[in-house]
Structure formats: structure tokens, C-alpha cells
Amino acid sequence: MNKDVILIVGSNGQLGTVLTEKLRLNYGAVNVIASDLYKKIGSEDNFITLDATDFKAVEEVVLKNKITQIYHLAAILSAKGEQNPLGTWDLNMKTLFNVLEVSRLHKVKKVFFPSSIAVFGENIDKENTLQSSNLTPTTVYGMSKVAGENWANYYFKKYGLDVRSLRYPGVIGYQSLPGGGTTDYAVDIFHKAVKNESFECFLDASTMLPMMYMDDVIRATLELMEADKEKLTIRTSYNIAGMSFNPEQIALSIKEYYPDFKIAYKPDFRQVIANSWPKCIDDTAARNDWNWKPEYNLNLMTKTMIENLK
Ligand code: VAH
């Protein structure tokens, strides 16, 4: 069987940084090509500068390197996306169309497309948001993910392209910083705490959101991509849950290690986005189809984050 050669589009991002490293461990560094708009210091090996809005550029990379899998991680996130709605739509959709079309035309075996809990909005049970809950996004980012899920499903049904997707909650890890998200506070808070600095939170204390520690995010992604194709019943995007907490709860867990840690709450425009999102996600389909089970709760995440950041 031909060996797998993997292309990561958007490898410089919060998720791409960690996923690239993990995929290189699993598939061999030479078989995992990282790509982004610019080269990041310290990540030069097996890296290609790639503007994924350019169809010909994506096609050339796939053909030249005989790519068999693509992880399409490039996107403008929820908060930053609201500052330039049409530009966000254009980038998030054009890059996805290029990845889907090139994959269809050149027989890429598998494609990963990250969706998000941002696909949800009003008219849902926020305490237990189902796989089949209404998708009424309140951000352009969320709209682009709903559209992306439907395009992924279309390419699977019409062309047989094996596109797989997860509706990520807020992602928290120590290896990389998020950029432009509504859940970024849950990463920034740790960086402040380990420097004995106080933290100003852009969400109010009681804002409960679904979150997941990076190790669980990476494992869920690889377990889905390695799952038996026949077992997958969802070809839009799987709900997936790790934990749910609010800023007050994460601050309390940090105070176990830093008793003098101080947090102030100064909600900004991101509060409106967060208020439209679920509090807790039902991921029964992921558990049934490919035995998903999270391993990190809030306390274990806090312990791990602080151990690695201090
Ligand atoms: C964001 N981190 O805040 C992303 C994610 C569920 C949140 O989609 O936009």
C-alpha cells in the first residue's frame, strides 16, 4: 500500500502547531508537510509557504508531493472574523473549496475539516446541544463552518471524497497561542498566572462554554481520521465534548496553585458571541461511532498547563 504523505494547511495556527508535531511522530517527519502563508521561526523543516486561496498553488503542492491526506486548518476565527465579515467568508470558503476540489481531482484519500461549536446559535438547548440541533450561527466564522460542513457532506455523497470533521469546542494548550477566538481567554489566563500577573477577562464570570484540552483535541482528531470509514454515520461534522467551565471556575482551579492570583471581568464584544454558543455538548454520535471519550477535566488540564508553562 502506498505510504501516506500528509499536507497540513495552516500549520502555524494554535492547532496546526501541535498537530504537525504529532503527525510527524506517527507518520515520519518526511511524510508530513507543513504549510502556511509564512515560515515560522523554528519550524523550517519540511515546510512550504502556501497561499491556500490560490487553487493552482494548492494543486501544485498536492501533485508534486503525492499528498494522500490533507488537514485543512486555515481559517479566520470567530472574534477576528467579525472585524472583516466578507474577507473572513472569502478566505474561509475559498481555501476550503480549493482543498476539496484538488482532493477530488487528484484522488487525495482523506481530508480533515475542523468545524466548531460556533455553528450553533439560538433555538437550541444550550445545556445539552445535540448533534442534530439547529445550526443558526451568529458569526461569519460560524456561518463559514456551517457551509463548510454541508460542502464536506456534498463532496462525500457526490464524489465519494472521504472528508471528516469535528465541531471543536474552545481549545486549550500550552504549546501555542490562539488567535482571534472567543475562547482565547482560557489560554491567556494561564500565561498571566504563571508570571504572577493579574488577568482581565473579556467574558463575564458566569459564561459557561464547552472546552477541550489540546491532548484530547489531537487524539480525537487522529481517532476520527483513523476510524473505520464504514462506521462513520456523520459526514457533516461530529459534536465532540471535553469539559465545560466558566471563567470563575478556571480561575478557582488556578488559585489552587497560585492563591494570590487575581482576575477582573471586563466583558467586551466577544461576550455577545459567547452568549450565543452552547454551554454543554452532547457527543453521543462520536462515542457510538468511534468510541470517543475525553481524558482531561478542568483540574487535570490546569495541572498540566501550569506544569508546562512555569
Ligand atoms: C473561536 N477557538 O473562539 C475558536 C473556536 C469554539 C471556539 O471555534 O473562535
Residues whose N, C-alpha, C, O or C-beta is under 5 A from the ligand:
A	BS01	VAH	L77 S78 A79 S116 I117 A118 Y168 P169 G170 V171 G180 G181 T182 T183
